[in-house]
């Protein structure tokens, strides 16, 4: 009788467990997880049926699409990442996340409320979303990227440090007048910064000639 009761209890437990999710979606790559759905939200269970991520996301992408052992998740229209242990590495907070390596190897461009920044491949925020535009590194200086905020220009380096504050209407390429200098324009006036980001000549001139620079 005791054995019969145990068997009935086991069957009831299995039945309840099998019904706690509305749907199941195996991953295409046949990894150790299965996506489960409950009340329209998605989570993950492993091969043993253990819940690794409780149903809370609107979408869960394949692991490895952006970074090994990470999956892109979406919640309330915002994006983030979970790892293959179920930990939320990046809380869903971004409108867009670009693939890692587009700007530099360990960074991904992120967008929030129309502003751009960077996270690294550990999930840390390297550059808070604050720029309207970010150009590729190396276009002006090997380790710098031109950034734009409120129609004003500046530079950040490959650590995310702001080398030149966004304050200029225009910044010309280095070498136009002299190898280590770039022309800056502010309020219609011209000056120079050097290749370390220092202001060499404040923007006070209406016109600068090559001959004047190289005297």
C-alpha positions as CSV (number, residue, x, y, z in Angstrom):
1,X,0.0,0.0,0.0
2,X,2.9,2.3,0.9
3,X,4.6,1.6,-2.4
4,X,1.3,2.3,-4.3
5,X,0.9,5.6,-2.5
6,X,4.5,6.6,-3.4
7,X,3.9,5.7,-7.0
8,X,0.7,7.8,-7.2
9,X,2.5,10.7,-5.5
10,X,5.4,10.5,-8.0
11,X,3.0,10.4,-11.0
12,X,1.0,13.4,-9.6
13,X,4.3,15.3,-9.2
14,X,5.4,14.5,-12.8
15,X,2.0,15.5,-14.1
16,X,2.0,18.8,-12.2
17,X,5.5,19.6,-13.3
18,X,4.6,18.9,-16.9
19,X,1.7,21.3,-16.7
20,X,3.4,24.2,-15.0
21,X,4.4,25.6,-18.4
22,X,2.1,26.5,-21.3
23,X,4.6,25.6,-24.0
24,X,8.1,24.4,-24.6
25,X,10.5,25.5,-27.4
26,X,13.8,23.5,-28.0
27,X,16.7,25.6,-29.2
28,X,17.8,25.0,-32.8
29,X,21.4,24.3,-31.7
30,X,20.3,21.4,-29.4
31,X,22.0,22.8,-26.4
32,X,21.2,21.9,-22.8
33,X,18.3,24.3,-22.5
34,X,14.7,24.4,-23.5
35,X,12.7,27.6,-23.7
36,X,9.5,27.4,-21.7
37,X,6.5,29.7,-21.8
38,X,4.2,30.7,-19.0
39,X,1.5,33.4,-19.3
40,X,3.2,34.7,-22.5
41,X,6.6,35.0,-20.8
42,X,9.7,32.9,-21.6
43,X,12.3,31.2,-19.4
44,X,14.6,28.3,-19.5
45,X,14.8,24.7,-18.1
46,X,17.8,22.4,-18.4
47,X,17.8,18.8,-19.6
48,X,16.8,17.5,-16.2
49,X,13.8,19.8,-16.2
50,X,15.2,22.2,-13.6
51,X,14.2,25.8,-14.0
52,X,17.3,27.8,-14.8
53,X,15.5,31.1,-15.7
54,X,12.0,31.7,-14.6
55,X,9.6,32.9,-17.3
56,X,10.0,36.7,-17.4
57,X,11.2,37.6,-20.9
58,X,9.3,38.4,-24.1
59,X,12.1,36.9,-26.2
60,X,15.2,34.8,-25.7
61,X,17.7,34.4,-28.6
62,X,20.1,31.6,-29.3
63,X,23.2,31.3,-27.0
64,X,26.3,32.4,-28.8
65,X,24.8,34.8,-31.3
66,X,26.5,37.8,-29.7
67,X,29.0,36.1,-27.3
68,X,29.8,32.6,-26.3
69,X,27.6,31.3,-23.5
70,X,25.3,34.5,-23.6
71,X,21.8,34.9,-24.9
72,X,20.2,38.1,-25.9
73,X,16.9,38.7,-24.0
74,X,14.1,41.1,-24.4
75,X,11.7,42.5,-21.8
76,X,9.2,45.2,-22.3
77,X,10.9,46.1,-25.6
78,X,14.3,46.5,-24.0
79,X,17.4,44.3,-24.5
80,X,20.0,42.7,-22.2
81,X,21.9,39.4,-21.8
82,X,21.8,36.3,-19.7
83,X,24.5,33.7,-19.4
84,X,24.3,29.9,-19.6
85,X,23.9,29.6,-15.8
86,X,20.8,31.8,-15.9
87,X,22.4,34.9,-14.5
88,X,21.3,38.3,-15.9
89,X,24.6,39.7,-17.0
90,X,23.1,42.9,-18.6
91,X,19.7,44.0,-17.3
92,X,17.3,44.7,-20.2
93,X,17.7,48.4,-20.6
94,X,18.8,49.1,-24.2
95,X,16.8,49.7,-27.3
96,X,19.5,48.2,-29.5
97,X,22.7,46.2,-29.0
98,X,25.1,45.8,-31.9
99,X,27.3,42.7,-32.3
100,X,30.6,42.8,-30.3
101,X,33.6,43.8,-32.3
102,X,32.1,46.2,-34.8
103,X,34.0,49.1,-33.2
104,X,36.6,47.2,-31.3
105,X,37.0,43.6,-30.3
106,X,35.5,43.4,-26.8
107,X,32.9,46.2,-27.1
108,X,29.3,46.3,-28.3
109,X,27.6,49.5,-29.3
110,X,24.4,50.1,-27.3
111,X,21.5,52.6,-27.9
112,X,19.2,53.9,-25.2
113,X,16.6,56.7,-25.8
114,X,18.3,57.5,-29.1
115,X,21.8,57.9,-27.5
116,X,24.8,55.7,-28.1
117,X,27.4,54.2,-25.8
118,X,29.4,51.0,-25.2
119,X,29.4,47.9,-23.0
120,X,32.2,45.3,-22.9
121,X,32.2,41.6,-23.1
122,X,31.8,41.2,-19.4
123,X,28.6,43.2,-19.4
124,X,30.1,46.4,-17.9
125,X,29.1,49.8,-19.1
126,X,32.2,51.4,-20.6
127,X,30.6,54.5,-22.1
128,X,27.2,55.5,-20.8
129,X,24.8,56.2,-23.7
130,X,25.1,59.9,-24.3
131,X,26.2,60.5,-27.9
132,X,24.1,61.1,-31.0
133,X,26.8,59.7,-33.2
134,X,30.0,57.7,-32.7
135,X,32.4,57.3,-35.7
136,X,34.7,54.2,-36.1
137,X,38.0,54.3,-34.2
138,X,40.9,55.3,-36.3
139,X,39.2,57.7,-38.7
140,X,41.0,60.7,-37.2
141,X,43.4,59.2,-34.7
142,X,44.5,55.5,-34.4
143,X,43.0,55.0,-30.9
144,X,40.3,57.7,-31.0
145,X,36.7,57.9,-32.1
146,X,34.9,61.1,-33.1
147,X,31.7,61.6,-31.1
148,X,28.9,64.0,-31.5
149,X,26.5,65.3,-28.9
150,X,23.9,68.1,-29.5
151,X,25.7,68.8,-32.9
152,X,29.0,69.4,-31.1
153,X,32.1,67.2,-31.7
154,X,34.8,65.7,-29.5
155,X,36.8,62.5,-29.1
156,X,36.9,59.4,-26.9
157,X,39.7,56.9,-26.7
158,X,39.6,53.0,-26.7
159,X,39.2,53.0,-22.9
160,X,36.0,55.1,-23.2
161,X,37.8,58.1,-21.7
162,X,36.8,61.5,-23.1
163,X,39.9,62.9,-24.7
164,X,38.3,66.0,-26.1
165,X,35.0,67.3,-24.8
166,X,32.1,67.7,-27.2
167,X,32.4,71.4,-27.8
168,X,33.4,72.1,-31.4
169,X,31.3,72.7,-34.4
170,X,33.9,71.1,-36.7
171,X,37.1,69.2,-36.3
172,X,39.3,68.6,-39.4
173,X,41.5,65.6,-39.9
174,X,44.9,65.6,-38.4
175,X,47.7,66.6,-40.8
176,X,45.7,69.0,-43.0
177,X,48.0,71.8,-41.8
178,X,50.6,69.9,-39.7
179,X,50.9,66.2,-38.9
180,X,50.2,66.5,-35.2
181,X,47.5,69.1,-35.4
182,X,43.8,69.3,-36.3
183,X,41.8,72.4,-37.0
184,X,38.9,73.1,-34.6
185,X,36.0,75.4,-35.3
186,X,33.8,77.0,-32.6
187,X,31.3,79.8,-33.1
188,X,32.8,80.5,-36.5
189,X,36.4,80.9,-35.3
190,X,39.3,78.6,-35.9
191,X,42.1,77.1,-33.7
192,X,44.1,73.9,-33.2
193,X,44.3,70.8,-31.0
194,X,47.2,68.4,-31.0
195,X,47.2,64.6,-31.2
196,X,47.0,64.4,-27.4
197,X,43.8,66.4,-27.2
198,X,45.3,69.6,-25.9
199,X,44.2,73.0,-27.2
200,X,47.3,74.4,-28.9
201,X,45.6,77.5,-30.3
202,X,42.2,78.7,-29.0
203,X,39.5,79.2,-31.6
204,X,40.1,83.0,-32.1
205,X,40.9,83.3,-35.8
206,X,38.7,83.8,-38.8
207,X,41.2,82.3,-41.2
208,X,44.4,80.2,-40.9
209,X,46.8,79.5,-43.8
210,X,49.3,76.7,-44.2
211,X,52.1,79.2,-44.6
212,X,51.2,80.8,-41.2
213,X,51.3,77.5,-39.4
214,X,54.6,76.4,-40.9
215,X,56.6,79.5,-40.3
